Amino acid sequence: MSAVPRGLFVLVSGVVFGQERSGVRRHNEELLPRAARLLEEGGGGLGVLVGRVPPSFALPPSVTLHASRVPAGPPIARAIHEGSALAAALAQGAAAGRSYRVIHTAHLPTPRRLSVPFTLTVHDLRSLLLARRSLSRRLFARRVLRRAIADASCVLTVSEGVRREIERRFRPRRTVLVGNGADHLPLLPRRPGRDAPLLFVGQIEPRKNLGLLLEALKLDPGLPDLELVGIPRGSARAELEEQARVLDVGRRVRFLGAVEDGRLAELYARCACVVLPSWLEGFGIPVVEALRAGAPLAIADAGALPEVAGGDVPRFAPDDPAGCVAAIRTALERAPGGWEAARARAESHRWQDAAERMVAAWAEVAETPSGRVSAPRSAP
């Protein structure tokens, strides 16, 4: 990592940090404490603008919290109040001798007319790329993204695929890849039993394409039962339960809800295979969690899943139940030693490395006149 400028203070807009468990929350929960330590080592520090709902994860005592009444949503209400709250936090920092030189945000829309440069993390482009979104919503999302990326001094992305798509569509000033890690979970010995289940990890929502797994169970009665780990959104669980009833596979499907990290590590250790059928993912943290745990894996050939998993992980088209069955069977039949290369790749995804890349991006923005990094270019 390049040297961090002495006394670099960064303000993060955390008005949406009260969110439920998700990959976005994990990204912030793991990176921000590490980034704070790196800034402190250079005599600087991290501040977080807290919204009406407090963060759902712990931040180190060294992080300065700036209280506000900014709502997490809806986005229009958040945007109306966020700019003035950030201005107040900047003034508080200056009064305390902690003048913030960079603002970081990971949500849209972004505030305008900020007095310091800002960086933006884009986790995925679902609002643009998911065909199930209405055309009007996709057009509106494109306008919001275009403006935010044009204003940002640097755009951080969690995968190479998202970065390439942003560069192709929007020509940002600079992009930096700041991925996710896998080293937050304890490693346990693999011990799948005779009744080991298939395992899905992620939010229970339409984008995750979980109906495909129910169809796969129907096609192949010999497949293991299915366990679903994650928080249901809206009516997603009820709809899946009804689909399972119609397909007559309801007794083979179990909803486990959200689980703590220790329990999740146990599920990876004892499952038969992890299956991720999403229509779109900006990264897919369960990919590296599963591979690092040594679990067999089958993935949809969609979004960033193939990039993160690597070419030797069985995959299937997200609209092909028979292909899903075949990929699961291939994963189940592979010898344990056949996953070592994928496991080694997963081990390379470390949160500390990602935090160092994030802080290096902030440092470059802070050291560039007006925060305007010249020329659209990418950096690893």
Steps between C-alpha positions, in 0.01 A plus 500: 500500500623851420576724796198666659539880526564615855188614678251373242145513633217340302127541559274208405128550449347219704138608495398162357713290738195384690437256216430131554762237428625511143822502302499880510479497878776239524720716275467801730509300822832339407671785316426811706669389826807394302500826303470696824810331641699572184403867511584522871847356437563805283370743760158531339168338564154401383169669565155359425181698445234300684141524382167477678548122534834414668746258335411133538866409553765618744756764414824550698493763778763697308252572219333839543123472466305802375133473593229610259131448431553396137260214416633188334217518250321562282795617286343836415446585867854389580645712221312810617661491846835329445690790345437740788579228755833430330578874497430511874730201558776667298467812717506290819815324380674828418407646840652195670822519300401202284436662163360239265662501157292227337138386532411140417156361424358172373140591424303693242409769431813681614484850651603794283707814556731340756793716605748209493545223239316174544546136409219256424475122537276327245422143604298395196296633211174318567297816447629512141549137401215301653246448222220470757538867589265728311648706219412824680684389815804396299509834316469690826776288657725572204456876548572476872808283444632721221482809717654330803787348303567829319524682833711237679874541508538123512259207465572185700355170378494156658568301181677539170176439310323790671803720440514420128127566461527836677797604290322397179178682583607806700872576451584584863812696590649204679392156619657282766417138575426456872358151529374295790677260732431149620707492817224617736372145556675240717629198308359166611580149373267373230266235641200446271278213615278265300213750518712807423283766329546738213559848639408846375630811679371848422192717528174326410381720215405465130846600374645190663292278266423240767204360309755336270627289790148380574462398138834315521374307804190404305703385198737287706340340809841358590651840570560584868250716686543876482573743784461873442695743719401865484242764582184490284398823331136584466289204393794301359483218754125453466531488121778240517303290748203504264720403205651216707150380587391501135817312399453258792849567640397696810622229740847527345541876557591667832522875566762568769480879506803708591779322689808622685846448353582202722184320392562589134847346518339180634250495213780531243688220677211251494318582174515278193532792256443877489279616211467863392249551216479884498400693191758764585771554764753780528733265687341216696666465841358147554714386205826570681356396837405159359823441310717608792305254716573223249132449410399383150342782304273547197417848370289677242695624202389856573637830628828485690451143626723336234769767548513450874470120492747432219471285191512160669177537702194329341247750367161514335278745317270672752190402299593132458382262776650197325833677469480585869449132585797403282727761661401388851567137407841594359588687819380213720702244306828691504756358740582720803849562364350644182406820680848597620576748221168676554557500874841662455343775287241564767774534762641792299185705570600676823327793664825665601615514138168652397521761780847598386376553144211711627723722712750533214217625277398755763861610535543559128181705485612706801841567346367598157420870450124549534470123543473462124706201396592557138407278208262207515718207600474188711712366781518155655 
